[in-house]
Amino acid sequence: MGVAGAKSTGDGTLGNGDYMGMGMSSERYYTASDIKRNGQSYVLITNGWGPGFQSHTVSWNGTSFTVDKMEGTPGSGGQPASYPSVFCGQYSVMQKGDCGLPKAITELTSLRTGWRWAPNGNENGKYNAAYDIWVGDATKFTGYLMVWLRDPPGYQPAGSPNAMYQGITVANVEGKWDIWNGTVNGRPIVNWIRHEGSDSHEIEFDVLDFARDAEMRGLTIPGSTHVRAVAVGFEIWEGPITGLQSLDFYVDVK
């Protein structure tokens, strides 16, 4: 069973995706590596990684997916129960979403991406809606850039709020952001967070603009010569969640 999503001849922009690869899984760590959008390969992972994970069912059609149902609780260290997500590049599993990543930042002209999602009755749920961008060198990742389009009540990003950079703007990107930075498992992370209660359900931007913003503010991840992967999904701290939907996602490497 797949999920509904925008369909057209597909011109690469948000909402104009031709999807291939449909399925459904209740496995904790299922990987679907046969999904495509406009002929470009991506990977979906159901990713029930947290210690408080209990159960879920995730269905998908290309880069569009739905958390049909999910149950779980936060870990003792505040970990989400799961992060069902879709990505291109080299991410947290062996399979690779073959979209042109990893690639050296100096070789990139642009790295456009877009994402549209819908809460579908989960407006008060304990989940975020987040980009997870892995950076590093040609062989390994060294840190994270995360872009949160939703900050759930009661939960927060890794690290601490950077007092210098609250309510800031990022060049060429809509909205205002609060920066949190710190480490995750010993690796640095920089988070750009929408204010709680100011959810953004659709966005398009150039990943390089966030990389430049980090550099301008002295927050560049050490060793981050390459963008290794771009992922989107929902970090879910608590269930029940039903019908939470990622409607469309693309990455365009140039």
C-alpha positions as CSV (number, residue, x, y, z in Angstrom):
1,M,0.0,0.0,0.0
2,G,1.4,3.4,-0.9
3,V,0.4,6.9,0.0
4,A,-1.1,9.7,-2.0
5,G,1.2,12.4,-3.4
6,A,1.4,15.0,-6.1
7,K,1.7,13.6,-9.5
8,S,2.6,15.3,-12.8
9,T,5.1,15.0,-15.6
10,G,7.7,16.2,-13.0
11,D,9.8,19.3,-13.5
12,G,12.0,18.8,-10.4
13,T,10.2,21.4,-8.2
14,L,8.3,20.7,-5.1
15,G,4.9,19.2,-5.8
16,N,5.9,18.0,-9.2
17,G,7.2,14.5,-8.5
18,D,6.7,11.3,-10.5
19,Y,7.1,8.6,-7.9
20,M,8.2,5.0,-8.3
21,G,8.4,2.3,-5.5
22,M,5.5,1.7,-3.2
23,G,5.4,-0.4,0.0
24,M,4.5,-0.7,3.6
25,S,6.4,-2.1,6.6
26,S,6.0,-2.6,10.3
27,E,9.6,-3.6,10.8
28,R,11.6,-1.6,13.2
29,Y,14.5,-1.0,10.8
30,Y,13.1,-1.6,7.3
31,T,15.1,-0.1,4.4
32,A,13.4,0.6,1.0
33,S,16.2,1.3,-1.5
34,D,14.1,1.0,-4.7
35,I,12.2,4.3,-4.5
36,K,12.5,7.1,-7.0
37,R,11.3,10.6,-7.7
38,N,11.6,11.8,-11.3
39,G,13.9,8.9,-12.0
40,Q,16.3,9.8,-9.2
41,S,17.0,7.2,-6.5
42,Y,16.4,7.8,-2.8
43,V,16.2,5.5,0.2
44,L,13.6,5.3,2.9
45,I,14.2,3.9,6.4
46,T,11.5,3.2,9.0
47,N,14.2,3.8,11.6
48,G,12.7,2.9,15.0
49,W,16.1,3.5,16.6
50,G,15.2,4.9,20.1
51,P,15.3,2.9,23.3
52,G,11.6,3.8,23.9
53,F,10.4,2.5,20.5
54,Q,7.4,0.1,20.6
55,S,5.8,-0.3,17.2
56,H,5.0,1.4,13.9
57,T,3.7,1.0,10.4
58,V,5.1,3.2,7.6
59,S,3.8,3.3,4.0
60,W,5.4,5.0,1.1
61,N,5.2,5.9,-2.6
62,G,8.5,7.2,-3.9
63,T,9.7,10.0,-1.6
64,S,6.2,10.5,-0.2
65,F,5.5,8.5,3.0
66,T,3.0,8.2,5.9
67,V,3.5,7.2,9.5
68,D,0.3,5.2,9.5
69,K,0.6,4.5,13.2
70,M,3.4,4.7,15.8
71,E,3.7,3.9,19.5
72,G,6.7,4.8,21.7
73,T,8.1,6.8,24.5
74,P,11.2,9.0,24.9
75,G,14.4,7.4,26.0
76,S,15.9,8.2,29.5
77,G,18.4,10.5,27.8
78,G,15.6,12.3,25.9
79,Q,16.0,10.3,22.7
80,P,13.2,10.2,20.2
81,A,11.6,6.8,19.7
82,S,12.0,6.8,16.0
83,Y,13.0,8.9,13.0
84,P,11.3,7.6,9.8
85,S,13.0,9.4,7.0
86,V,13.9,9.6,3.3
87,F,17.3,10.6,2.1
88,C,19.7,10.9,-0.8
89,G,23.5,10.4,-0.5
90,Q,25.4,8.2,2.0
91,Y,23.5,8.2,5.3
92,S,23.1,5.9,8.3
93,V,22.7,2.6,6.4
94,M,24.7,0.8,3.8
95,Q,22.3,1.6,1.0
96,K,22.9,4.8,-0.9
97,G,20.3,7.2,-2.4
98,D,22.1,7.8,-5.7
99,C,21.4,11.5,-6.3
100,G,25.0,12.8,-6.7
101,L,26.0,12.9,-3.1
102,P,28.4,12.8,-1.4
103,K,30.1,15.7,-3.2
104,A,32.7,18.3,-2.3
105,I,31.2,21.7,-1.4
106,T,33.7,23.3,-3.7
107,E,32.3,21.3,-6.6
108,L,28.7,22.2,-5.9
109,T,27.0,25.1,-7.8
110,S,23.8,24.6,-5.8
111,L,22.2,21.9,-3.7
112,R,18.5,22.8,-3.9
113,T,16.0,20.8,-1.8
114,G,12.3,21.0,-1.1
115,W,9.9,19.4,1.4
116,R,6.2,19.5,2.0
117,W,4.5,17.7,4.9
118,A,1.2,17.6,6.7
119,P,0.3,16.9,10.4
120,N,-3.1,15.3,9.5
121,G,-4.6,15.6,13.0
122,N,-1.2,15.4,14.8
123,E,-1.0,19.2,15.4
124,N,-0.2,18.7,19.1
125,G,2.0,15.6,18.7
126,K,5.4,15.1,20.3
127,Y,7.4,15.1,17.0
128,N,9.5,17.4,15.0
129,A,9.7,17.8,11.2
130,A,13.4,18.0,10.4
131,Y,16.1,18.0,7.8
132,D,19.2,16.0,8.8
133,I,22.1,17.0,6.6
134,W,25.3,15.0,7.1
135,V,28.6,16.7,6.3
136,G,32.1,15.4,6.4
137,D,35.0,14.6,4.0
138,A,35.2,12.2,1.1
139,T,35.2,9.0,3.2
140,K,33.4,9.8,6.5
141,F,30.9,12.1,8.1
142,T,32.0,14.5,10.8
143,G,28.9,16.3,11.9
144,Y,25.3,17.4,11.4
145,L,23.4,20.4,10.2
146,M,19.7,20.1,11.1
147,V,16.8,22.3,10.0
148,W,13.7,22.0,12.1
149,L,10.4,23.1,10.5
150,R,8.6,22.1,13.7
151,D,9.7,22.4,17.3
152,P,7.4,20.2,19.4
153,P,6.3,21.2,22.9
154,G,8.3,19.7,25.7
155,Y,11.3,18.6,23.5
156,Q,14.3,20.4,22.2
157,P,17.3,19.9,19.9
158,A,20.7,18.5,20.8
159,G,23.0,21.0,22.3
160,S,22.1,24.4,23.8
161,P,20.5,27.6,22.5
162,N,23.1,29.9,21.2
163,A,22.3,33.2,22.9
164,M,23.9,35.2,20.0
165,Y,21.7,33.7,17.3
166,Q,18.0,33.7,18.3
167,G,15.4,35.0,15.9
168,I,18.0,35.2,13.1
169,T,17.4,35.0,9.3
170,V,19.4,32.9,6.8
171,A,20.2,34.5,3.4
172,N,17.8,33.4,0.7
173,V,15.7,31.2,3.2
174,E,12.2,32.2,4.4
175,G,11.4,32.6,8.1
176,K,13.2,33.2,11.3
177,W,15.3,30.7,13.2
178,D,16.8,30.0,16.6
179,I,20.3,28.3,16.5
180,W,21.1,25.5,18.9
181,N,24.6,24.0,18.8
182,G,26.6,21.3,20.6
183,T,27.5,17.7,20.1
184,V,25.7,14.4,19.4
185,N,27.7,11.2,20.2
186,G,30.9,13.3,20.2
187,R,30.2,14.9,16.8
188,P,29.3,18.6,16.4
189,I,25.8,19.6,15.4
190,V,24.3,23.0,14.4
191,N,20.4,23.2,14.5
192,W,18.3,26.0,12.9
193,I,14.9,25.8,14.7
194,R,11.6,27.4,13.9
195,H,10.0,29.0,16.9
196,E,7.7,26.6,18.8
197,G,4.2,27.1,17.5
198,S,5.5,28.5,14.2
199,D,5.5,25.3,12.1
200,S,6.4,25.5,8.5
201,H,4.8,22.8,6.3
202,E,6.6,23.6,3.1
203,I,10.1,24.9,2.3
204,E,12.6,25.1,-0.6
205,F,16.1,26.2,-0.1
206,D,19.8,25.7,-1.1
207,V,21.6,23.6,1.5
208,L,24.7,25.7,0.7
209,D,23.0,28.8,2.2
210,F,22.9,27.0,5.6
211,A,26.5,25.9,5.3
212,R,27.4,29.6,4.5
213,D,25.4,30.8,7.5
214,A,27.2,28.4,9.8
215,E,30.6,29.6,8.4
216,M,29.6,33.3,8.8
217,R,28.7,32.7,12.5
218,G,31.9,30.7,13.2
219,L,29.9,27.4,13.5
220,T,31.4,25.5,10.6
221,I,31.7,21.7,11.4
222,P,35.4,20.8,11.4
223,G,36.3,18.6,8.4
224,S,33.1,19.4,6.5
225,T,34.5,19.6,3.0
226,H,31.6,17.5,1.6
227,V,27.8,17.3,1.9
228,R,27.4,13.5,2.4
229,A,23.6,13.2,2.7
230,V,20.3,15.1,2.9
231,A,17.4,13.5,4.8
232,V,14.0,14.6,5.9
233,G,11.6,13.0,8.4
234,F,9.9,13.1,11.7
235,E,11.8,12.5,15.0
236,I,8.9,11.1,17.1
237,W,9.2,11.2,20.9
238,E,5.8,9.9,21.9
239,G,2.9,8.0,20.4
240,P,0.3,7.5,19.5
241,I,0.9,9.1,16.1
242,T,-1.5,8.3,13.2
243,G,-1.4,9.6,9.6
244,L,1.6,11.9,9.9
245,Q,2.6,12.5,6.3
246,S,5.5,13.6,4.2
247,L,3.9,14.7,0.9
248,D,6.9,15.4,-1.3
249,F,10.7,15.7,-1.0
250,Y,13.5,16.3,-3.6
251,V,17.2,17.1,-3.8
252,D,18.7,18.6,-6.9
253,V,22.6,18.4,-6.9
254,K,24.3,20.8,-9.4
